[in-house]
Amino acid sequence: MTYLDHAGSTLFPESLLKAFTDDLRNNVYSNPHSQNISSKLTYDTIEHVRYRILQHFHTTSEDYTVIFTSGCTAALKLVAEVFPWVPEGTEQPSSRFCYLTDSHTSVVGMRGITASMNVLSVPVKPKDKWLLEKDWLPTEERNCTTPHLFSYPAQSNFSGTKYPLSWIQDIKSGKLCPVKIPGKWFVLLDAASYVSSSPLDLGVHQADFIPISFYKIFGFPTGLGALLVNNRIAPLLRKTYFGGGTAAAYLAGEDFYFPKKSIAERFEDGTVSFLDIIALKHGFDVLEKLTGGMEKIKQHTFALAHYTYTVLSTLKYANGAPVVRLYNDTDFSDPDVQGPIINFNVLDERGEVIGFSQVEKMASLHNIHVRTGCFCNTGACQMHLGISNEDIRKNLQAGHVCGDDIDLIDGRPTGSVRISFGYMSSFEDAQAFLKFIIATRFSKSDTEIPFQSSATQLTTEPAPDDHSYFNSINKLSPRTHITDREHRNNPSGTERAVGWQSPESELESIRAALSEVAVPKIKRGGKPITVINIYLYPIKSCSAFEVTEWPVGNQGLLYDRNWMVVNQNGVCITQKQEPKLCLINPSINLKQKIMVIQAEGMDPISVSLEENTGKEAVIYESKVCSHRVKTYDCGERTAGWFSTFLGRPCRLIRQSPDKKNDTQHKNTKGLTCATSISLSLVNEAQYLLINAASILQLKEHVAPRLKEPLEIEELIRRFRANIVISTPESFEEEEWAEISIGSLRFQVVGPCTRCQVICIDQQSGERNKEFLQSLSAARGKKTNFGIYLMNQPLRSSFPDILSVGSEVLPMLKENTEIQHPTFSEEKCSG
């Protein structure tokens, strides 16, 4: 089969389907509007795909929002519905909807919505002379803010002509004006055809709206598209209908509705097609693996189109008449102005058009798949075929409608033939098509087709790497240059990490400084409160690393949760999905500047503590709970180690040093700490503190329900705290507002609501679901245990150190007396 309708829909590779179905077999994905584990996994994966889409278009969530739709058409309809149009009849100048006539039906169809809003639509022809603002707009009207929308395709789906992306800025700045009217112009760039074979850099060409359909890029899934919205215009958009998942609050009995803050959630009515969205991640992976990126696709597909166009344009009958009539605006010499689309009609020796329906039927006999008709682009069809508006009306009266096989009326064509190339198209495909034209229009002695010329040398010999086919087309397109990216492997080592020890002189200086620090205290008698254990978790959800003294950084304990394990979709794997993570033992050796990772049955592996800031570090956006973080991959060697041990594809990633997770945390509302809080890959806060006295009391109530012996150390490890203290009374930590430990001051953010991770024995990885239920019953249907802390470091030249044995000095919440909880009653933790 020779498939040449990639502009309609490209083909999907087998590896994409396999990766996707393997994903579905290995994971359970459910409605992302729920809060259960599978729903959280779905939600996080969808968010990762949003970031992947933005990364593909060289932008970030700071500038654009991805709104998933059922396709490009739905995205266009959404723009027409929510754009802040100013109708005719108001005091200020009314809005205009302008569109290039060489546009898809779905763009032109937006005028149906604008007309219902009493907004005028103005078609603009590609060859019209555009106005310059300085030539006509009076000074007093240059500050008019009436919004207007101009839409044009980045690439014509009819001819493959690429329209200048520079128009975006020229129109938005007022340098170019589609029509003579004051106001502020916004630009809708129809990128559906363009992005299937060309890279689009939204960091440079910042259109306001970019609708796309993913099946044109990947072939699968179908029925899924997106609208990329520039965040600058998002606040101006108006939405009337609200569906499931879009409301922060609403009343059924009164006209009250308040939308969600997230732009995407506000405009995605109902449940998104979450399984299809998950498939996109595999689409991006496979596309990159097979091709090496969009620039290589652009060069490859253009080279095939250039070659085919060159041969077609030179084919002539014996009488000198051309074999085809080509409909193009360029000479196919530059991939920046011409895409991999060729539009034509076949002619006979007399120059008469052979109907496209006949050509298509003949092509099918040769097992060649082409596209015929007007391709949902009547404007371009009229322009290139010379069909007048009156002709369209007459053809309709004659019974011709879009999509039928009436190809000629009164000897004149109603449409044409289109072929288009995709990244999996080959030189053999181009040859097969040209041979078909030769076979059906010539006798064997009439002509010879120049399949390989001195200017265009092609080969299909495979190269030995993942981009084998695309490496082979280097001979075809000298513009394309491929360099293999080498992954740096971190040095391995078997040395066991040792705890951090500060010089004795520094400790004495710190202790001397502490004696001069005034810290508020709670007046109490009896035994002092002390730190008895300190744990850090270098790799999120892996085993604890216990120390007696440790430096404190801006994000908490130094190197605490700086790394995490992610699945093949880039989503964080925790013990909820993979209990075996607790059997992975990372330890930090500050002297050697390495993290050693160990697990039973595995050779130890080491990872450098030096932050990778080189150019080879590929930065990704990941999500931990509701926090967006920048991360980079730790390489193939560590990925192989974790994948082998866990028995599933996964990778180790590290938080990037270039942009920490600085955010106004939801739990810090009303606190007096810094307005910007730096977090590592933690869920909620920098530190988690638990009380050994509370553990002891909890044990008394939980052990009988579990009917098995519980060791205190095992319980402490289940709760995965950073700081373990011992107080005279249990649960008194829940009444604290602030605490001081040595030179460090902390604010209490709130209680830690426990999840099913406490059901996992941190020594064996075995799960006992009764544990969380027992905690809930013991604490009066609540699962709070421990408190979150944020650090407020003193402005001191001395290093901040947290040490076992340090005294803990708490401050009670205002107007609060310590009330120890009764386990049979519900307690408000404040």
C-alpha positions in Angstrom: 0.0 0.0 0.0 1.1 3.5 -0.8 -0.5 6.0 1.6 -0.4 9.6 0.5 -3.0 11.4 2.6 -1.0 12.4 5.6 -2.5 15.9 5.5 -5.9 14.2 6.2 -4.5 11.9 8.8 -1.1 10.5 9.2 -0.5 6.8 10.1 0.3 5.5 13.5 3.3 3.2 14.1 2.9 -0.1 15.7 5.2 0.9 18.5 2.9 3.7 19.6 0.0 1.2 20.0 2.1 -1.3 21.9 3.5 1.4 24.3 -0.1 2.6 24.9 -1.7 -0.8 25.4 1.2 -1.8 27.7 0.6 1.3 29.7 -3.1 0.4 30.0 -2.3 -3.1 31.0 0.1 -2.0 33.7 -1.9 0.9 35.2 -5.5 1.6 36.1 -6.7 5.0 35.0 -10.1 6.4 36.1 -12.1 9.6 36.0 -9.7 12.4 36.9 -12.4 14.3 38.8 -12.3 11.8 41.7 -9.8 11.7 44.5 -8.9 8.0 44.6 -5.5 6.6 43.7 -6.3 5.7 40.0 -7.9 9.1 39.6 -4.9 10.9 41.0 -2.7 9.0 38.6 -4.9 10.0 35.7 -4.9 13.6 36.7 -1.2 13.7 37.2 -0.6 12.0 33.8 -2.9 14.5 32.0 -1.0 17.4 33.6 2.3 15.8 32.4 0.9 15.6 28.9 -0.1 19.3 29.0 3.5 20.2 29.8 4.8 17.8 27.1 2.6 19.6 24.5 3.9 23.0 25.6 7.4 21.7 25.5 6.8 20.4 21.9 5.8 23.9 20.9 8.8 25.5 22.7 6.8 27.3 25.3 5.7 26.9 28.9 2.7 27.1 31.1 3.7 30.6 32.0 2.7 31.8 28.6 0.1 29.2 27.3 -2.6 27.0 28.6 -3.6 23.7 26.9 -7.4 23.2 26.7 -8.2 19.8 25.4 -11.0 19.5 22.9 -12.5 16.9 20.6 -10.4 18.3 17.7 -9.3 21.4 15.9 -12.9 22.1 14.9 -14.1 22.1 18.5 -11.2 24.4 19.4 -12.2 26.9 16.7 -15.8 26.8 17.8 -14.8 27.4 21.4 -12.8 30.6 20.3 -15.8 31.9 18.5 -18.0 31.3 21.5 -15.8 32.9 24.2 -14.0 35.7 22.3 -14.9 39.1 23.9 -16.8 40.4 20.8 -18.3 43.9 20.8 -21.5 43.7 18.8 -22.9 46.3 16.4 -25.1 49.0 17.9 -22.9 49.9 20.9 -21.3 53.2 21.6 -17.8 51.9 20.9 -16.6 50.6 17.6 -17.8 47.0 17.0 -15.6 44.0 16.6 -14.6 42.3 13.3 -13.9 38.7 12.6 -11.5 38.5 9.7 -10.2 35.3 8.1 -8.1 34.4 5.2 -10.2 32.9 2.4 -7.6 30.1 2.1 -8.9 28.6 5.4 -10.5 25.4 6.5 -14.3 25.2 6.6 -14.1 25.1 10.4 -12.5 28.5 10.4 -15.0 30.0 8.0 -17.8 28.4 10.0 -17.0 30.6 13.0 -18.8 33.4 11.2 -22.1 31.6 12.0 -21.5 32.2 15.7 -20.2 35.8 15.2 -23.3 36.6 13.1 -25.5 35.5 15.9 -23.7 37.9 18.2 -24.2 40.8 15.7 -20.5 40.9 14.7 -19.5 41.4 11.1 -17.2 38.9 9.3 -14.7 40.0 6.7 -13.0 37.6 4.4 -9.4 38.6 3.3 -7.8 37.1 0.2 -4.1 36.1 0.4 -3.1 38.4 -2.4 -5.1 41.4 -1.1 -3.0 44.5 -0.3 -3.0 45.0 3.4 -3.2 48.3 5.1 -0.5 49.9 7.2 -1.9 51.5 10.3 0.2 54.7 10.0 -1.4 55.3 6.5 -5.0 55.7 7.6 -5.6 55.5 11.4 -6.1 58.9 13.0 -4.1 59.5 16.2 -7.2 59.9 18.4 -8.4 56.4 17.4 -5.1 54.6 18.0 -5.9 53.9 21.6 -9.2 52.1 20.8 -9.4 48.8 22.6 -12.2 47.1 20.7 -11.1 43.5 20.2 -10.9 42.1 16.7 -9.9 38.6 15.7 -7.9 37.6 12.6 -7.5 34.0 11.6 -5.2 32.4 9.1 -3.6 29.0 8.5 0.1 28.5 9.2 -0.1 26.1 6.3 -2.8 25.8 3.6 -4.3 22.3 3.7 -5.1 22.7 0.0 -1.7 23.6 -1.5 0.8 23.3 1.4 1.6 27.0 1.1 3.1 28.3 4.4 1.9 31.8 5.3 4.3 34.1 7.1 4.4 33.5 10.9 5.6 37.1 11.1 2.1 38.2 10.4 1.3 37.3 14.0 3.4 40.1 15.5 2.8 42.5 12.6 -1.0 42.3 13.1 -0.9 42.4 16.9 1.4 45.4 16.8 -0.7 47.2 14.3 2.0 47.2 11.6 -0.5 45.3 9.4 -4.3 45.8 9.4 -6.6 43.3 7.6 -9.4 45.9 7.5 -9.7 49.6 8.1 -11.1 49.9 11.6 -9.7 51.1 15.0 -9.1 48.6 17.8 -6.8 45.9 19.2 -6.2 42.8 17.0 -5.8 39.3 18.3 -4.5 36.4 16.1 -5.8 32.9 15.7 -3.2 30.7 14.0 -4.8 27.6 12.5 -1.9 25.2 13.0 -3.6 21.9 12.4 -2.0 21.2 9.0 1.3 23.0 9.8 2.3 21.1 12.9 1.9 17.7 11.3 5.2 18.1 9.6 6.8 21.3 10.8 8.1 22.7 14.1 6.2 25.6 15.6 8.0 27.8 18.1 5.4 29.7 20.2 8.2 31.3 22.2 8.9 33.3 19.0 5.5 33.4 17.2 3.1 34.1 20.0 -0.3 33.8 18.5 -3.3 34.3 20.9 -5.1 31.0 19.9 -3.6 27.9 18.3 -6.0 25.1 17.5 -4.6 21.6 16.7 -5.7 18.0 16.1 -3.3 15.3 17.4 -4.2 12.6 14.9 -2.6 14.8 12.2 0.7 14.5 14.1 0.5 11.0 15.5 -2.3 9.2 13.6 -3.6 8.0 17.0 -5.6 8.9 19.0 -8.4 10.4 16.8 -11.1 12.7 18.2 -8.7 14.6 20.3 -7.4 18.1 19.8 -6.4 21.1 21.8 -6.7 24.9 21.9 -3.5 26.6 23.1 -4.5 29.9 24.6 -2.1 32.7 25.3 -2.5 33.5 29.0 -2.5 37.2 28.3 -5.9 37.0 26.7 -7.4 34.2 28.8 -8.9 36.6 31.4 -10.8 38.4 28.7 -12.6 35.3 27.5 -16.4 35.0 28.2 -18.0 31.6 28.9 -21.7 31.1 29.4 -22.2 27.3 29.5 -20.6 25.4 32.3 -20.3 21.6 32.4 -19.0 19.1 34.9 -15.6 19.8 36.4 -15.6 23.5 35.5 -17.4 24.9 38.6 -15.7 25.9 41.8 -19.2 26.3 43.2 -22.8 26.8 41.8 -26.4 26.6 43.0 -29.0 24.5 41.3 -31.9 26.6 42.6 -30.4 30.0 42.0 -28.5 31.7 39.3 -25.1 31.4 41.0 -22.0 30.0 39.4 -18.3 30.5 40.2 -15.8 29.0 37.8 -12.6 27.2 38.7 -9.5 29.3 38.7 -7.6 27.0 36.3 -8.1 28.2 32.7 -8.0 24.6 31.4 -10.5 23.3 33.9 -12.8 26.3 33.3 -13.1 25.5 29.6 -13.0 21.7 29.6 -16.7 20.9 30.0 -17.2 17.4 31.4 -14.6 14.6 31.7 -11.8 14.9 29.2 -10.9 11.9 27.0 -8.3 10.9 29.5 -7.2 7.6 27.9 -6.7 9.3 24.6 -4.7 12.1 26.3 -2.5 9.5 28.0 -1.9 8.0 24.5 -0.4 11.4 23.4 2.5 10.9 25.8 3.5 7.7 23.9 2.9 9.6 20.6 5.5 12.2 21.5 8.0 9.5 22.7 7.6 7.4 19.5 7.8 10.4 17.3 11.1 11.5 18.8 12.5 8.0 18.8 11.7 7.3 15.2 12.5 10.7 13.7 14.6 12.7 16.0 12.2 15.7 16.0 10.0 17.9 13.9 12.8 19.7 12.1 14.0 16.4 10.6 10.4 15.6 9.7 10.1 18.9 8.0 13.3 18.3 5.9 12.4 14.7 5.1 8.8 15.3 4.0 9.7 18.4 2.0 12.5 16.6 0.2 10.0 13.9 -0.9 7.5 16.6 -2.0 10.1 18.6 -3.8 11.3 15.6 -5.7 7.7 14.5 -6.7 6.7 18.0 -7.7 9.8 18.4 -9.8 9.1 15.2 -11.7 5.4 15.9 -12.1 6.0 19.4 -13.4 8.3 18.0 -16.1 6.0 15.2 -17.4 4.7 16.0 -20.9 2.9 14.1 -23.6 4.5 13.6 -27.0 2.7 16.7 -28.2 4.3 18.8 -25.5 1.2 19.1 -23.4 1.6 18.8 -19.6 0.3 15.6 -17.9 -0.8 17.5 -14.8 -2.0 21.0 -13.8 -0.4 21.9 -10.5 -2.1 24.2 -8.0 0.7 25.9 -6.1 1.9 29.2 -4.9 5.6 28.4 -4.6 8.2 26.6 -6.7 8.9 24.0 -4.0 12.4 25.3 -3.4 12.1 26.3 0.3 10.6 24.2 3.2 10.0 27.4 5.1 7.3 28.5 2.6 6.1 25.2 1.3 4.8 22.1 3.1 4.7 18.5 1.9 1.4 18.8 0.0 1.0 18.7 -3.8 -2.4 19.6 -5.4 -3.1 18.9 -9.0 -5.5 17.6 -11.7 -4.5 15.1 -14.3 -4.9 16.2 -17.9 -5.3 14.4 -21.2 -3.3 15.1 -24.4 -5.7 17.8 -25.3 -5.3 19.6 -22.0 -8.7 18.6 -20.7 -9.1 17.7 -17.0 -9.6 14.1 -16.2 -12.1 14.0 -13.3 -10.6 13.5 -9.8 -13.0 10.7 -9.1 -11.6 8.7 -12.1 -8.1 9.3 -10.9 -8.9 8.2 -7.4 -10.5 5.0 -8.7 -7.4 4.2 -10.8 -5.1 5.0 -7.9 -7.1 2.5 -5.7 -6.4 -0.2 -8.3 -2.7 0.4 -7.7 -3.3 0.4 -4.0 -2.4 4.1 -3.7 -4.4 6.2 -1.3 -4.9 9.9 -2.3 -7.4 12.6 -1.3 -9.8 14.2 -3.8 -12.4 17.1 -3.8 -11.9 20.5 -2.2 -10.5 19.3 1.1 -12.9 21.4 3.2 -11.3 24.5 1.8 -13.6 26.1 -0.7 -11.8 29.4 -0.7 -8.5 27.9 -1.9 -10.4 25.6 -4.3 -12.1 28.6 -5.9 -8.8 30.6 -6.1 -6.8 27.8 -7.7 -9.4 26.2 -9.9 -11.0 29.5 -11.0 -14.4 28.7 -9.6 -16.6 31.7 -9.1 -19.2 32.2 -6.4 -21.9 31.8 -9.1 -20.3 28.5 -10.2 -20.6 27.2 -6.7 -24.3 28.0 -6.6 -24.8 26.5 -10.1 -22.9 23.3 -9.1 -25.1 22.9 -6.1 -28.2 23.2 -8.3 -26.7 20.6 -10.6 -26.6 18.2 -7.6 -22.9 18.6 -6.6 -22.2 18.8 -2.9 -19.0 18.7 -0.9 -17.6 15.2 -0.6 -19.4 13.5 -3.6 -17.9 12.1 -6.7 -19.2 14.6 -9.2 -15.9 15.8 -10.4 -16.7 17.5 -13.7 -19.6 19.8 -14.5 -19.7 21.2 -18.1 -16.2 19.9 -18.5 -14.9 22.0 -15.6 -13.5 20.4 -12.5 -15.3 20.8 -9.2 -12.2 19.7 -7.2 -8.7 18.2 -7.6 -6.3 15.5 -6.4 -4.1 16.0 -3.4 -1.1 13.9 -2.2 0.7 14.6 1.0 3.7 13.1 2.8 4.3 12.1 6.4 7.3 11.2 8.4 7.0 7.5 7.6 6.7 8.2 3.8 9.6 6.9 1.8 11.2 7.5 -1.6 9.5 4.3 -2.7 6.1 5.9 -2.0 7.0 8.8 -4.2 8.2 6.4 -6.9 5.1 4.3 -6.7 2.9 7.3 -7.2 4.9 8.6 -10.2 5.0 5.1 -11.7 1.2 5.1 -11.4 0.9 8.4 -13.3 3.3 7.1 -16.0 1.5 3.8 -16.3 -1.9 5.3 -16.7 -1.0 8.2 -19.0 1.9 6.9 -21.2 2.9 3.8 -23.1 6.2 2.3 -21.9 8.2 3.9 -24.7 6.9 7.4 -24.2 9.1 8.5 -21.4 11.5 7.6 -18.7 11.0 8.9 -15.2 14.1 10.5 -13.6 13.8 8.6 -10.3 17.3 9.7 -9.1 19.0 12.8 -10.4 22.4 14.3 -9.7 20.8 16.9 -7.5 18.7 14.5 -5.4 20.3 11.3 -4.2 18.2 9.1 -1.9 18.9 5.9 -0.1 16.9 3.6 2.1 19.8 1.8 3.6 19.2 1.6 7.4 21.6 3.3 9.8 22.5 1.5 13.1 20.7 3.9 15.5 17.2 4.6 16.6 16.8 7.3 13.9 18.0 4.9 11.2 15.5 5.9 8.4 16.0 9.6 9.1 19.7 9.3 9.1 19.4 7.8 5.6 17.7 10.8 4.2 20.7 13.0 5.0 21.8 12.1 1.5 18.5 13.4 0.2 18.4 16.7 2.1 21.8 18.3 2.9 20.0 20.7 5.3 19.4 17.9 7.7 22.3 17.1 10.1 21.9 14.5 12.7 24.0 14.2 15.8 23.5 11.5 18.3 22.9 12.6 21.9 25.2 10.8 24.3 23.9 10.3 27.8 26.4 10.8 30.6 26.4 8.0 33.1 26.9 8.9 36.7 29.9 7.2 38.3 29.2 4.1 40.2 30.6 3.1 43.5 30.1 0.7 46.3 31.3 2.9 49.1 28.7 3.2 51.9 27.7 6.8 52.6 28.5 8.3 56.0 26.6 10.9 58.0 27.7 14.5 58.0 30.0 15.7 60.8 30.7 19.3 61.3 34.0 20.4 62.8 34.0 20.7 66.6 35.0 24.3 66.4 32.0 25.2 64.3 29.7 23.4 66.8 31.1 25.3 69.7 30.6 28.6 67.8 27.0 27.7 67.0 26.3 26.7 70.6 27.8 30.0 71.7 25.6 31.8 69.2 22.5 30.0 70.4 22.9 31.2 73.9 22.5 34.7 72.7 19.3 34.0 70.7 16.1 35.0 72.4 13.5 32.3 71.6 10.0 32.3 73.1 9.3 29.3 75.4 6.5 27.4 76.9 6.8 27.4 80.7 6.6 23.9 81.9 8.2 21.6 84.3 9.4 18.1 84.0 11.3 16.5 81.2 12.4 18.7 78.3 11.3 18.0 74.7 14.2 16.7 72.6 14.9 15.5 69.0 15.4 11.7 69.1 15.6 10.9 65.4 16.4 12.7 62.1 15.5 11.1 58.8 15.9 12.3 55.3 14.5 10.7 52.1 16.9 11.6 49.3 14.6 9.7 46.8 11.0 10.4 47.2 9.1 7.3 48.5 12.3 5.3 49.0 13.8 4.2 52.3 14.8 6.7 55.0 18.4 7.7 55.6 18.9 8.2 59.3 21.5 10.7 60.6 22.5 12.3 63.9 23.4 15.7 62.5 22.6 17.2 59.1 22.8 20.5 57.3 19.6 22.5 56.6 19.2 24.0 53.2 16.6 26.4 51.7 14.2 23.6 51.0 14.6 21.6 54.2 17.1 19.0 55.1 19.9 19.0 52.6 19.1 16.6 49.7 15.8 15.6 51.2 13.5 14.4 48.4 15.7 15.9 45.7 15.2 12.9 43.5 12.1 10.9 42.5 11.2 7.8 40.4 8.9 8.4 37.5 7.1 6.0 35.2 7.2 5.9 31.4 4.8 8.8 31.3 7.0 11.0 33.5 4.5 10.7 36.4 5.9 10.2 39.9 5.8 6.7 41.3 5.2 6.4 45.0 4.7 3.6 47.4 1.0 3.8 46.7 1.6 2.3 43.3 4.9 0.5 44.0 5.5 -0.6 47.6 8.9 -2.1 46.6 10.3 1.5 46.6 10.7 1.3 50.4 13.3 -1.5 49.8 15.5 0.9 47.9 18.1 2.4 50.4 19.7 5.6 49.3 22.4 7.2 51.5 24.4 10.4 51.1 28.1 10.7 51.4 28.8 14.4 51.6 32.6 14.0 51.6 32.6 12.0 48.4 29.7 14.0 47.0 27.7 11.0 46.0 24.5 9.3 46.8 24.8 5.5 47.0 21.7 3.5 46.1 21.4 -0.1 47.4 18.8 -2.8 47.3 18.8 -6.5 48.0 20.0 -8.6 45.0 21.3 -5.5 43.2 24.8 -4.1 42.8 25.1 -0.7 44.5 25.0 2.3 42.2 26.1 5.8 42.9 24.8 9.2 41.7 26.8 12.4 41.9 25.5 15.1 44.2 26.9 17.7 41.8 23.9 19.4 40.1 23.9 18.9 36.3 23.7 22.3 34.8 25.3 21.5 31.5 23.8 21.8 28.1 23.3 18.0 28.0 20.8 18.2 30.9 17.3 18.1 29.4 14.9 20.0 31.6 11.4 18.6 32.1 8.4 19.9 33.9 6.9 17.4 36.4 4.2 17.6 38.9 4.2 16.6 42.6 0.8 16.9 44.0 -0.3 20.4 43.0 3.3 21.7 42.6 5.0 22.2 39.3 8.7 21.5 39.4 11.6 21.5 37.0 13.5 18.2 36.8 16.2 16.6 34.7 16.8 12.9 34.0 19.7 11.1 35.7 20.6 8.9 32.8 20.1 5.5 31.3 22.3 3.7 33.8 20.2 4.6 36.8 17.0 4.1 34.8 18.1 0.6 34.0 18.9 -0.1 37.7 15.5 1.1 38.9 13.6 -0.6 36.1 15.3 -3.9 36.8 14.6 -3.8 40.5 11.0 -2.6 40.2 10.3 -4.8 37.2 8.7 -2.0 35.2 10.0 0.8 33.0 10.9 3.8 35.1 13.5 6.5 35.5 15.2 8.5 38.2 14.9 12.3 37.9 16.2 15.1 40.0 14.9 18.6 40.7 16.6 21.1 38.5 18.7 23.7 40.2 17.7 26.5 37.7 14.2 26.9 39.0 13.2 25.6 42.4 9.6 25.0 43.4 9.0 28.5 44.7 5.4 28.9 45.3 2.9 30.4 47.7 1.8 27.2 49.3 -1.9 26.6 50.1 -1.2 25.7 53.7 0.8 28.8 54.4 -2.2 31.2 54.1 -2.2 33.6 57.0 1.3 32.7 58.3 4.0 35.2 58.8 6.7 33.3 57.0 8.2 34.4 53.7 5.7 35.0 50.9 7.7 32.6 48.7 8.4 29.1 50.0 11.0 26.9 48.5 10.0 23.2 48.3 11.8 20.1 47.1 9.8 17.2 45.8 7.8 16.9 49.0 4.0 16.8 49.0 3.1 19.5 51.4 5.9 21.2 53.4 9.6 21.2 54.0 9.5 19.1 57.2 7.3 16.5 58.8 7.4 16.1 62.6 6.0 13.3 64.7 6.0 12.6 68.4 7.2 9.4 69.9 4.8 9.8 72.8 1.9 10.0 70.4 3.3 6.9 68.7 3.2 5.0 72.0 -0.4 6.0 72.7 -1.4 5.2 69.1 0.2 1.8 69.4 -2.0 0.9 72.4 -5.1 1.4 70.3 -3.9 0.1 67.0 -2.1 -3.1 68.1 -5.2 -4.9 69.4 -7.0 -4.3 66.0 -4.1 -5.5 64.0 -3.6 -8.6 66.2 0.1 -8.6 65.6 3.1 -7.2 67.5 4.2 -3.7 66.6 7.7 -2.3 67.3 8.0 1.4 68.0 10.8 1.7 65.4 8.6 0.1 62.8 5.7 2.5 63.6 8.0 5.5 63.4 9.3 4.4 60.0 5.8 3.9 58.7 5.0 7.6 59.3 8.1 8.7 57.3 8.9 11.8 59.3 11.9 14.0 59.1 12.0 14.9 62.7 11.0 12.6 65.6 10.7 14.2 69.0 9.8 13.0 72.5 7.5 15.0 74.7 6.1 14.3 78.2 2.5 14.2 76.8 1.2 12.6 73.6 -0.3 14.7 70.8 0.6 18.0 72.4 2.4 18.9 69.2 -1.0 19.4 67.6 -1.4 22.6 69.7 1.8 24.2 68.7 2.1 27.3 66.5 5.8 27.6 66.3 8.9 25.7 67.5 12.6 26.4 67.8 15.3 23.7 67.6 18.7 25.1 68.2 19.2 28.1 65.9 16.3 27.0 63.7 12.8 28.4 63.9 9.8 26.7 62.3 6.2 27.6 61.8 3.6 24.8 62.1 1.7 24.7 58.8 -0.9 22.2 59.9 -1.6 18.5 60.5 -0.5 15.7 58.2 -3.5 13.8 56.9 -2.3 10.3 56.3 -2.7 8.1 53.3 -2.3 4.4 52.6 1.5 4.6 52.7 1.3 4.0 56.5 -0.1 0.6 55.6 3.2 -0.5 54.1 5.8 -2.1 56.3 8.9 -0.1 55.5 11.2 -3.0 56.1 9.4 -5.6 54.0 7.2 -3.7 51.6 4.2 -5.8 52.7 0.9 -4.0 52.8 -1.7 -4.2 55.5 -4.8 -2.2 54.7 -6.1 -2.5 58.2 -3.5 0.0 59.5 -5.1 3.1 58.0 -8.6 1.9 59.1 -7.2 1.4 62.6 -5.7 4.9 62.7 -9.0 6.4 61.5 -11.0 4.5 64.2 -8.5 5.4 66.9 -8.6 9.1 66.0 -12.3 9.5 65.6 -12.6 9.0 61.8 -9.6 11.3 61.2 -6.3 10.2 59.8 -4.2 13.1 61.1 -0.8 12.2 62.5 2.2 14.5 62.8 2.5 18.1 61.8 4.0 19.9 58.9 6.7 22.6 59.4 8.2 25.4 57.4 11.6 26.7 58.3 12.3 30.4 59.2 16.1 30.5 59.4 17.7 33.1 61.5 19.9 35.6 59.6 23.2 34.3 60.8 26.6 33.7 59.3 26.7 30.3 61.0 25.5 27.2 59.1 22.1 25.8 60.1 22.4 22.3 61.5 19.8 20.0 62.9 21.0 17.6 65.6 19.7 14.7 67.6 19.5 15.6 71.2 18.6 19.3 70.5 16.0 20.8 72.7 12.7 21.7 71.2 11.1 24.9 72.4 7.4 25.2 71.3 5.0 28.1 71.3 1.3 27.3 71.8 -1.4 28.6 69.4 -3.1 31.7 70.7 -6.0 31.0 73.1 -5.3 27.3 73.1 -5.0 24.9 76.0 -3.6 21.5 75.4 -6.4 18.9 75.3 -5.3 15.4 74.8 -7.5 13.5 72.4 -9.9 10.9 73.4 -9.5 8.1 70.9 -13.2 7.3 70.8 -14.2 10.8 69.9 -13.4 13.0 66.9 -10.8 15.7 67.5 -10.3 18.9 65.6 -6.5 19.2 65.0 -6.7 22.9 64.1 
